[in-house]
């Protein structure tokens, strides 16, 4: 099965940034966590995309290939390679990676195990052949990852409204004697024809910068690289979940926030742990069921509504920041409310969803619906989904949305921001 990026324009797709070897190694992600995040992605999106190289770059992904094979066969996971004119199939892609990475490897980057993992090795040939036999692949036909990566890099060097941007990392570092010149050097890197994640790390190592600054920059390099991949495939970017859907650090309200989805499942008595124990065929059966499709439609409609509200609040904050940026003191604290929105938004969302069923008179759904414990198989999950949907159908979904958005979410967000 060959698919082309431009023909996925009407599909909802997610780029699996959690399968990147740099991310897996640096974040010490467990195999079970990767499986759980992928299963959620399969449920929430039409297709999940990952570069074919990710499948041989880390031992965790190599071990998971047999598990992922049913997803790849059905086209729910699409291993991505380059455009068809330059790269005909996955084995051809692997051979090109050997020429670009193994034959031209730079020993300096071996000090970064996570970056060194990008190097295609001769022993990976069998894995590339095995993946190629499955027969599903995605060709890029829009632009190159390098070109998009360069755009993201240059944009981030001017981004003053993100405390984690390249600009902010450099600007907040007290040990750099000439920050403006250092930013210019970083910008010049993006015009080199060899521009890549490993190329940047090699150049940073040559600059002998302090370890803490180096680690911050390398982490940002990786995020921008993953974001470029997601942009190129017109996809949401999936980053690793915390592995704890009940944490107060749930993150923002968006479809790719796996912690948020797990938290909602838990609220509706669908213990998120159950979905991490199912095999791909079981996940596919749930994904394609009428019961889950109805549940997903409700969930995504609500998340998209709240995401718009979250963005409106951010716009208000940004406008206030811009008006006050004439003082250095304000600039230093300007990131605080934006970071607080990202920190609190998902947690407030989960809280008000739970409160809706406890305070809006829907006592027939409590406690049967809320906070049940125990894990389920496919049949129990289907029954639970039907029970949840039947319960929700007794009340207008629009009332549910209005309650969440107007009465609680927005009010709680503004109160926490003291706005």
C-alpha positions as CSV (number, residue, x, y, z in Angstrom):
1,X,0.0,0.0,0.0
2,X,1.5,3.3,-1.1
3,X,0.1,6.6,0.2
4,X,1.0,10.1,-0.6
5,X,1.1,12.9,1.9
6,X,-0.9,15.4,-0.2
7,X,-3.7,12.8,-0.6
8,X,-4.2,12.6,3.2
9,X,-5.5,16.2,3.3
10,X,-9.0,15.1,4.3
11,X,-7.7,12.7,7.0
12,X,-6.9,13.3,10.6
13,X,-3.3,12.3,11.1
14,X,-0.8,12.4,14.0
15,X,3.0,12.2,13.8
16,X,4.3,9.8,16.4
17,X,7.1,11.9,17.9
18,X,7.1,9.5,20.9
19,X,8.8,6.9,18.7
20,X,11.8,9.0,17.9
21,X,15.0,7.4,19.2
22,X,16.3,10.7,20.6
23,X,13.0,11.2,22.6
24,X,12.9,7.5,23.8
25,X,16.6,7.6,25.0
26,X,16.5,11.1,26.5
27,X,13.2,10.6,28.3
28,X,13.8,7.0,29.2
29,X,10.4,6.0,27.9
30,X,9.2,2.5,28.8
31,X,8.0,0.1,26.0
32,X,4.5,-0.1,27.7
33,X,4.2,3.6,27.6
34,X,5.0,3.7,23.9
35,X,2.4,1.0,23.3
36,X,-0.3,2.9,25.3
37,X,0.4,6.2,23.5
38,X,0.3,4.5,20.1
39,X,-3.0,2.6,20.9
40,X,-4.6,5.9,21.9
41,X,-3.4,7.5,18.7
42,X,-4.9,4.7,16.6
43,X,-8.2,5.3,18.4
44,X,-8.2,9.1,18.0
45,X,-6.8,9.5,14.4
46,X,-7.4,8.1,10.9
47,X,-3.6,7.5,10.5
48,X,-0.5,7.7,12.6
49,X,2.8,8.6,10.8
50,X,6.4,7.8,11.7
51,X,9.5,7.9,9.6
52,X,10.5,4.4,8.6
53,X,14.0,5.0,10.1
54,X,12.4,5.3,13.6
55,X,11.6,1.6,13.4
56,X,15.3,0.6,13.4
57,X,16.9,3.5,15.3
58,X,16.0,2.3,18.9
59,X,15.9,-1.1,20.5
60,X,12.4,-0.3,21.9
61,X,11.0,0.2,18.4
62,X,12.8,-2.7,17.0
63,X,11.2,-4.9,19.6
64,X,7.8,-3.5,18.9
65,X,7.8,-4.2,15.1
66,X,5.8,-7.5,15.4
67,X,3.3,-5.8,17.7
68,X,2.9,-2.8,15.3
69,X,2.6,-5.0,12.1
70,X,-1.2,-5.3,12.1
71,X,-1.5,-1.5,12.4
72,X,1.0,-1.1,9.5
73,X,-0.7,-3.7,7.4
74,X,-4.1,-1.9,7.7
75,X,-2.6,1.5,7.0
76,X,-3.4,2.8,10.5
77,X,0.4,3.3,11.0
78,X,2.2,4.7,7.9
79,X,6.0,4.4,7.8
80,X,7.1,7.6,6.0
81,X,9.9,7.9,3.4
82,X,10.8,10.5,0.9
83,X,9.2,11.3,-2.4
84,X,8.7,8.5,-4.9
85,X,11.0,9.9,-7.5
86,X,14.0,9.8,-5.2
87,X,13.1,6.9,-2.9
88,X,11.1,4.0,-4.3
89,X,10.6,1.9,-1.1
90,X,11.7,1.4,2.5
91,X,14.8,-0.6,1.6
92,X,15.9,2.1,-0.9
93,X,15.3,4.7,1.9
94,X,17.5,2.6,4.3
95,X,20.3,2.5,1.7
96,X,20.2,6.2,1.4
97,X,20.3,6.6,5.1
98,X,23.4,4.4,5.2
99,X,25.1,6.6,2.6
100,X,24.1,9.8,4.5
101,X,24.8,8.7,8.1
102,X,26.9,5.6,8.5
103,X,29.4,6.4,5.7
104,X,29.7,10.0,6.8
105,X,29.4,9.6,10.5
106,X,30.9,12.2,12.8
107,X,32.6,10.6,15.8
108,X,32.0,13.9,17.8
109,X,28.3,13.2,18.2
110,X,28.9,9.8,19.8
111,X,29.0,11.7,23.1
112,X,25.2,12.1,22.6
113,X,23.9,8.6,22.5
114,X,20.4,9.9,21.6
115,X,21.7,11.7,18.5
116,X,24.1,8.9,17.5
117,X,21.1,6.6,17.4
118,X,20.1,8.3,14.1
119,X,23.0,6.6,12.3
120,X,21.8,3.8,10.1
121,X,23.9,0.7,10.6
122,X,24.6,-2.3,8.3
123,X,22.9,-4.6,10.8
124,X,19.6,-2.7,10.4
125,X,19.3,-4.0,6.8
126,X,17.2,-7.0,7.8
127,X,14.8,-4.8,9.8
128,X,14.4,-2.5,6.7
129,X,13.6,-5.6,4.6
130,X,11.1,-6.9,7.1
131,X,9.3,-3.6,7.2
132,X,9.4,-3.4,3.4
133,X,7.7,-6.8,3.2
134,X,4.7,-5.5,5.1
135,X,4.2,-3.2,2.1
136,X,2.7,-0.1,3.6
137,X,4.6,3.2,3.2
138,X,3.9,6.9,3.0
139,X,5.7,9.1,0.4
140,X,6.3,12.8,1.0
141,X,5.5,14.9,-2.1
142,X,5.2,18.4,-0.6
143,X,8.6,19.5,0.7
144,X,11.6,18.1,2.4
145,X,12.0,17.7,6.1
146,X,15.2,19.7,5.9
147,X,13.4,22.7,4.3
148,X,10.6,22.6,6.9
149,X,13.2,22.1,9.8
150,X,15.1,25.2,8.5
151,X,11.9,27.3,8.6
152,X,11.0,26.1,12.1
153,X,14.6,26.9,13.3
154,X,14.7,30.4,11.9
155,X,11.2,31.2,13.3
156,X,12.2,29.9,16.8
157,X,15.3,32.1,16.9
158,X,12.9,35.1,16.8
159,X,10.2,33.6,19.1
160,X,10.1,35.8,22.2
161,X,6.8,34.5,23.5
162,X,7.9,30.9,24.3
163,X,10.1,30.5,27.3
164,X,11.5,27.3,25.7
165,X,12.4,28.8,22.3
166,X,15.9,29.1,21.0
167,X,15.7,32.8,21.4
168,X,14.6,32.5,25.1
169,X,17.2,29.8,25.9
170,X,20.0,32.1,24.6
171,X,18.5,35.3,26.0
172,X,18.1,33.9,29.5
173,X,21.7,32.5,29.7
174,X,23.9,34.7,31.8
175,X,27.1,33.1,30.8
176,X,27.0,34.1,27.1
177,X,29.0,37.2,26.6
178,X,27.4,38.2,23.2
179,X,23.9,36.8,22.9
180,X,23.1,38.6,19.7
181,X,26.1,37.2,17.9
182,X,25.4,33.7,19.2
183,X,21.9,34.0,17.8
184,X,23.3,35.1,14.5
185,X,25.6,32.0,14.4
186,X,22.7,29.7,15.1
187,X,20.8,31.4,12.3
188,X,23.7,31.0,9.9
189,X,23.7,27.2,10.5
190,X,20.2,26.9,8.9
191,X,21.6,28.0,5.5
192,X,24.0,25.1,5.3
193,X,23.1,22.3,2.8
194,X,24.0,19.8,5.5
195,X,21.5,21.2,8.0
196,X,20.2,18.4,10.1
197,X,19.7,17.5,13.8
198,X,23.1,15.7,14.0
199,X,24.8,18.5,12.0
200,X,23.6,21.1,14.5
201,X,24.7,19.0,17.5
202,X,28.2,18.6,15.9
203,X,28.5,22.4,15.5
204,X,27.3,23.0,19.1
205,X,30.0,20.6,20.3
206,X,32.6,22.4,18.3
207,X,31.6,25.7,20.1
208,X,32.4,24.2,23.5
209,X,29.4,25.7,25.2
210,X,28.5,24.9,28.8
211,X,26.8,21.5,29.4
212,X,23.5,23.0,30.7
213,X,23.1,25.3,27.8
214,X,24.1,22.5,25.4
215,X,21.4,20.2,26.9
216,X,18.7,22.8,26.6
217,X,19.6,23.6,23.0
218,X,19.8,19.9,21.9
219,X,16.4,19.2,23.5
220,X,15.0,22.2,21.5
221,X,16.7,21.0,18.3
222,X,14.9,17.7,18.7
223,X,11.5,19.2,19.3
224,X,11.8,21.5,16.3
225,X,12.9,18.5,14.1
226,X,9.8,16.6,15.2
227,X,7.6,19.6,14.7
228,X,9.0,20.0,11.2
229,X,8.1,16.4,10.4
230,X,4.5,16.9,11.7
231,X,4.1,20.1,9.7
232,X,5.3,18.3,6.6
233,X,2.7,15.6,6.9
234,X,0.0,18.1,7.9
235,X,-0.3,16.2,11.2
236,X,-0.7,16.9,14.9
237,X,2.5,16.1,16.9
238,X,2.3,13.4,19.5
239,X,4.9,13.8,22.3
240,X,5.3,11.2,25.0
241,X,2.6,11.1,27.7
242,X,3.5,11.3,31.3
243,X,2.2,7.8,31.8
244,X,0.0,9.2,34.5
245,X,-3.4,10.5,33.2
246,X,-4.4,11.6,36.7
247,X,-1.5,14.0,37.1
248,X,-2.2,17.6,37.6
249,X,0.3,18.4,34.9
250,X,-1.9,17.1,32.1
251,X,-1.0,19.8,29.6
252,X,-3.1,21.8,27.2
253,X,-6.5,20.9,25.7
254,X,-5.8,19.4,22.3
255,X,-6.5,16.1,20.4
256,X,-2.8,15.0,20.6
257,X,-2.7,15.3,24.4
258,X,-2.8,11.6,25.2
259,X,-2.9,12.3,29.0
260,X,-6.1,14.2,28.5
261,X,-7.8,11.4,26.6
262,X,-6.7,8.9,29.3
263,X,-8.1,11.2,32.0
264,X,-11.5,11.4,30.3
265,X,-11.6,7.6,29.9
266,X,-10.9,7.2,33.6
267,X,-13.7,9.7,34.4
268,X,-16.2,7.7,32.3
269,X,-15.2,4.5,34.1
270,X,-13.1,3.2,31.2
271,X,-9.9,2.6,33.0
272,X,-7.2,3.8,30.7
273,X,-4.9,0.9,31.8
274,X,-7.3,-1.4,29.9
275,X,-6.4,0.2,26.6
276,X,-2.7,-0.4,27.2
277,X,-3.2,-4.1,27.7
278,X,-5.1,-4.8,24.4
279,X,-3.4,-6.1,21.3
280,X,-3.7,-4.2,17.9
281,X,-6.6,-6.4,16.6
282,X,-8.6,-5.6,19.7
283,X,-7.8,-1.9,19.4
284,X,-8.9,-2.0,15.8
285,X,-12.2,-3.7,16.7
286,X,-12.9,-0.9,19.2
287,X,-11.8,1.8,16.8
288,X,-14.2,0.6,14.1
289,X,-17.2,0.0,16.4
290,X,-20.2,2.3,16.3
291,X,-20.0,2.7,20.1
292,X,-16.5,4.1,20.0
293,X,-17.1,6.3,17.0
294,X,-20.0,8.0,18.8
295,X,-17.8,8.4,21.9
296,X,-14.9,9.8,19.9
297,X,-17.2,12.3,18.1
298,X,-18.4,13.6,21.4
299,X,-14.9,13.8,22.9
300,X,-13.3,15.5,19.9
301,X,-16.1,18.1,19.5
302,X,-15.7,19.0,23.2
303,X,-11.8,19.2,23.0
304,X,-11.9,21.4,19.9
305,X,-14.4,23.7,21.6
306,X,-12.2,24.0,24.6
307,X,-9.1,24.4,22.5
308,X,-10.6,27.5,20.9
309,X,-11.3,28.9,24.3
310,X,-7.7,28.1,25.4
311,X,-6.3,29.9,22.4
312,X,-8.6,32.9,23.0
313,X,-7.2,33.2,26.5
314,X,-3.7,32.9,25.2
315,X,-4.4,35.7,22.7
316,X,-5.5,38.0,25.5
317,X,-2.3,37.3,27.4
318,X,-0.1,37.8,24.4
319,X,-1.7,41.1,23.6
320,X,-1.0,42.3,27.1
321,X,2.6,41.1,26.9
322,X,3.2,42.9,23.7
323,X,1.8,46.1,25.1
324,X,4.2,45.9,28.1
325,X,7.3,44.6,26.4
326,X,9.1,48.0,26.5
327,X,10.5,47.2,30.0
328,X,13.1,44.4,30.6
329,X,11.4,43.5,33.9
330,X,8.1,42.7,32.2
331,X,9.8,40.8,29.4
332,X,11.4,38.5,32.0
333,X,8.1,37.6,33.6
334,X,6.0,37.6,30.4
335,X,6.2,33.9,29.9
336,X,4.7,33.0,33.2
337,X,0.9,33.3,32.3
338,X,1.4,31.4,29.0
339,X,3.3,28.6,30.8
340,X,0.6,28.6,33.4
341,X,-2.1,28.1,30.8
342,X,-0.3,25.1,29.4
343,X,0.2,23.8,32.9
344,X,-3.3,24.2,34.1
345,X,-5.6,23.9,31.1
346,X,-6.0,20.1,30.8
347,X,-6.2,19.6,34.6
348,X,-9.1,22.2,34.8
349,X,-10.8,20.5,31.9
350,X,-10.8,17.1,33.6
351,X,-12.0,18.6,36.8
352,X,-15.0,20.4,35.3
353,X,-16.0,17.3,33.2
354,X,-16.1,15.3,36.4
355,X,-18.0,18.0,38.2
356,X,-20.6,18.2,35.5
357,X,-21.9,14.8,36.4
358,X,-21.8,15.4,40.1
359,X,-23.4,18.8,40.2
360,X,-25.8,19.0,37.3
361,X,-28.5,16.7,38.6
362,X,-27.5,13.7,36.6
363,X,-27.5,11.4,39.6
364,X,-28.6,8.4,37.5
365,X,-25.2,8.3,36.0
366,X,-23.4,8.6,39.4
367,X,-21.7,6.5,40.7
368,X,-22.1,4.0,37.9
369,X,-20.4,6.3,35.4
370,X,-17.7,8.0,37.4
371,X,-14.4,6.8,38.7
372,X,-15.0,3.0,38.4
373,X,-12.0,0.8,38.9
374,X,-10.8,-2.4,37.3
375,X,-9.6,-3.3,33.8
376,X,-11.8,-4.5,30.9
377,X,-11.5,-6.6,27.8
378,X,-13.0,-5.7,24.4
379,X,-16.6,-6.8,25.2
380,X,-16.7,-5.0,28.6
381,X,-15.2,-1.8,27.0
382,X,-17.9,-1.9,24.2
383,X,-20.7,-2.3,26.8
384,X,-19.2,0.5,28.9
385,X,-19.0,2.8,25.8
386,X,-22.6,2.1,25.1
387,X,-23.6,2.8,28.7
388,X,-21.7,6.1,28.6
389,X,-23.2,7.1,25.3
390,X,-26.8,6.2,26.3
391,X,-26.3,8.3,29.5
392,X,-25.0,11.3,27.6
393,X,-27.7,11.0,25.0
394,X,-30.4,11.7,27.7
395,X,-29.1,15.3,27.9
396,X,-28.4,17.7,25.1
397,X,-24.7,17.6,24.2
398,X,-24.9,21.4,23.6
399,X,-25.8,21.8,27.3
400,X,-22.8,19.7,28.3
401,X,-20.5,21.9,26.2
402,X,-22.0,25.1,27.5
403,X,-21.6,24.0,31.0
404,X,-18.0,22.9,30.6
405,X,-17.0,26.1,28.6
406,X,-19.0,28.9,30.1
407,X,-19.7,27.9,33.6
408,X,-16.5,26.3,34.7
409,X,-13.5,26.0,32.4
410,X,-13.2,29.6,31.3
411,X,-14.1,30.9,34.7
412,X,-11.5,28.7,36.4
413,X,-8.8,29.5,33.9
414,X,-9.3,33.3,34.3
415,X,-9.4,33.0,38.0
416,X,-6.1,31.1,38.1
417,X,-4.6,33.6,35.8
418,X,-6.1,36.4,38.0
419,X,-7.6,38.0,34.9
